Structures are given as C-alpha cells and as structure tokens.
C-alpha cells in the first residue's frame, strides 16, 4: 500500500500498523512515468537503528534525486514487508517532503534530507526487526512522478545485553575459573529483556595493565540465554563476554570482571 505523501504533515508518529493509515493518504492514481533517478541513499548515517524497550531516537534519511527537468519535490521513507502493498511497517507513517537543495553546478541534481522520530514503544512485533527498504519518490518540474520501491535499505535491530561473572575471586594460579553470564535482547512484544538462545558469544581476557582483550574461546548461549565456561587461572586480569550481533539484534559487550590470581 503506497502512500502519496502530503507536503504539509503535522505528525511524525511511528505507528506501524498499515490498517490505521487513512485512505486519503494512500496513492490515488498518480502518473509514475517520470525519469527521476535516486542515488546516495543513506539511513541513520549508515549505522544500524538499534532499539531497546524505551529508546526514542531521531533517524535522518538522505538521498540524491536527479531528473532532466529538475526536481520540484521529493519524498522517502522506510517500509517493511514483502512488498509495498502488504507492508507491515512504515517509518514514518506520514512521510513529510524532504528538504532538497539544488546543486549549483547541475540544476538537474537535488540533494534531499528528512528526519523523523522513532519510538521503541511503538514497536509491538519482534518480526519488525531486520532489513527495511527505502521507498523514494519525486515530482519533477514537468509534474511527472517517479516511484522506486527499493532505493536503499536499512537495518532495524533489537538491543542486546550480556553479563559476566568470573569466580572464584581470588583464585590460585592454575586453578579453574568459572565464567558465567547471560545474553538477552529486547522483546518488543512482552516489553522485557528475554534470553537469546543458540548464539555464539566470545569469552575474552585482558591482562592487568593491558589495554586490549584477546578471545579465549566461543561459548553458545543456552535455552534461556545462559552462558557458562571454564578456564585455567594464569595472571591477574579481566574476563568479559562479547556478542557480535545478528541481522535482527545489535551487538553487546559486558564490562570486564576482574580476577585476582595468587
């Protein structure tokens, strides 16, 4: 379901249910035969959009619109789903027109930007995590319209946490150190952080006085996200767990837990 954005928009609310979008905001038989091309599409500065349970942030979307007749106005927004007709998410729901500046060197080229609010409290489905597409459209100065369903992509991810606890403290050199922790991530449906099972997590160690960590081994998180492994005590230092992230979940690093070896 494509939206034909209005130039004057009062709300940037991130309501993600397609069914609530007013019919007046939907496409109404516009001509899409224009010759505008879109390039340099960048969402959030090229970084993932990672949201916890209460995260509120502003996302900026930039793009270049090029048309032989010049660009009169241009829009772009994020959508999620198999196609625009069946999209189950849109950011923002009511896309405002981008602020476009015509190139002084080439009047056929305009650089555009739009910023919109994203509130994690409006995300009610974990399935919305992953790849979102950028729909870009423009009206040229000849009043022709161009729509491109996938002009770029962006990643919307669930925030992750990982903890660590190394015991005993202190420990005799050569004895066993048991390192435990838990990997969790934001569950937008339950409003809590829940265990992330079956994920590889690196156990790292930093010697006292050093500034860099070394990976000792990889541990797979259990059914509740639990982590547990053992190592032999060598020297004083810090242990931590590091999760690299996935296509739907952001990375996480635990603060180092110090173990005194005697």
TAKA-V127304 format. One record per backbone hydrogen bond with DSSP energy under -1.0 kcal/mol. NH is the residue of the N-H (numbers start at 1). CO is the residue of the C=O. E is the energy in kcal/mol with one decimal. If there is no record, write none. Layout:
BEGIN
nh:NH co:CO e:E
nh:NH co:CO e:E
END
This chain:
BEGIN
nh:4 co:25 e:-1.5
nh:20 co:17 e:-1.5
nh:21 co:18 e:-1.9
nh:25 co:22 e:-1.6
nh:26 co:23 e:-1.6
nh:27 co:2 e:-2.2
nh:34 co:145 e:-2.6
nh:37 co:66 e:-2.7
nh:39 co:64 e:-2.2
nh:42 co:62 e:-2.6
nh:44 co:60 e:-2.6
nh:46 co:43 e:-1.8
nh:47 co:44 e:-1.7
nh:49 co:155 e:-3.2
nh:51 co:157 e:-2.9
nh:57 co:118 e:-2.6
nh:59 co:116 e:-2.8
nh:61 co:114 e:-3.1
nh:62 co:42 e:-2.6
nh:63 co:112 e:-2.0
nh:64 co:39 e:-2.9
nh:65 co:110 e:-2.8
nh:66 co:37 e:-2.6
nh:67 co:108 e:-2.4
nh:70 co:67 e:-1.8
nh:72 co:139 e:-2.6
nh:73 co:139 e:-1.8
nh:75 co:137 e:-2.8
nh:77 co:135 e:-1.9
nh:78 co:91 e:-3.0
nh:79 co:133 e:-2.5
nh:80 co:89 e:-2.2
nh:88 co:80 e:-2.2
nh:89 co:80 e:-1.1
nh:91 co:78 e:-2.5
nh:93 co:13 e:-1.2
nh:98 co:74 e:-2.9
nh:99 co:113 e:-3.1
nh:101 co:111 e:-2.6
nh:103 co:109 e:-3.1
nh:109 co:106 e:-2.0
nh:110 co:65 e:-2.7
nh:111 co:101 e:-2.5
nh:112 co:63 e:-3.5
nh:113 co:99 e:-1.1
nh:114 co:61 e:-2.2
nh:116 co:59 e:-2.3
nh:118 co:57 e:-2.9
nh:120 co:55 e:-3.4
nh:122 co:119 e:-2.2
nh:123 co:120 e:-1.9
nh:128 co:125 e:-1.7
nh:129 co:126 e:-2.0
nh:130 co:156 e:-3.2
nh:132 co:154 e:-3.3
nh:133 co:79 e:-2.9
nh:134 co:152 e:-2.7
nh:135 co:77 e:-2.7
nh:136 co:148 e:-2.2
nh:137 co:75 e:-2.4
nh:138 co:146 e:-2.0
nh:139 co:73 e:-2.9
nh:140 co:144 e:-2.7
nh:141 co:70 e:-1.9
nh:143 co:140 e:-1.9
nh:146 co:138 e:-2.2
nh:148 co:136 e:-2.8
nh:151 co:134 e:-3.3
nh:154 co:132 e:-2.5
nh:156 co:130 e:-2.8
nh:157 co:49 e:-3.2
nh:158 co:248 e:-2.8
nh:159 co:51 e:-2.3
nh:161 co:184 e:-2.9
nh:163 co:182 e:-1.6
nh:165 co:180 e:-2.3
nh:167 co:178 e:-2.4
nh:171 co:260 e:-2.5
nh:174 co:233 e:-2.7
nh:175 co:172 e:-2.2
nh:177 co:231 e:-3.5
nh:178 co:167 e:-3.0
nh:179 co:229 e:-3.0
nh:180 co:165 e:-2.6
nh:181 co:227 e:-1.9
nh:183 co:225 e:-3.0
nh:184 co:161 e:-2.7
nh:185 co:194 e:-2.2
nh:186 co:159 e:-2.8
nh:187 co:192 e:-2.7
nh:191 co:187 e:-2.2
nh:194 co:185 e:-2.2
nh:196 co:183 e:-2.6
nh:198 co:221 e:-2.3
nh:201 co:219 e:-3.0
nh:202 co:242 e:-2.7
nh:203 co:217 e:-3.0
nh:204 co:240 e:-3.1
nh:205 co:214 e:-2.4
nh:206 co:238 e:-2.4
nh:208 co:236 e:-2.1
nh:210 co:207 e:-2.6
nh:214 co:205 e:-2.2
nh:216 co:203 e:-3.2
nh:217 co:203 e:-1.2
nh:219 co:201 e:-3.4
nh:221 co:199 e:-2.4
nh:222 co:226 e:-2.9
nh:225 co:222 e:-2.1
nh:227 co:181 e:-2.7
nh:229 co:179 e:-2.0
nh:231 co:177 e:-2.2
nh:233 co:175 e:-3.2
nh:237 co:259 e:-1.6
nh:238 co:206 e:-2.8
nh:239 co:257 e:-2.3
nh:240 co:204 e:-2.1
nh:242 co:202 e:-2.5
nh:243 co:252 e:-3.4
nh:246 co:249 e:-2.7
nh:250 co:158 e:-2.7
nh:252 co:243 e:-2.3
nh:254 co:241 e:-2.6
nh:257 co:239 e:-3.0
nh:259 co:237 e:-2.8
nh:262 co:171 e:-2.7
END
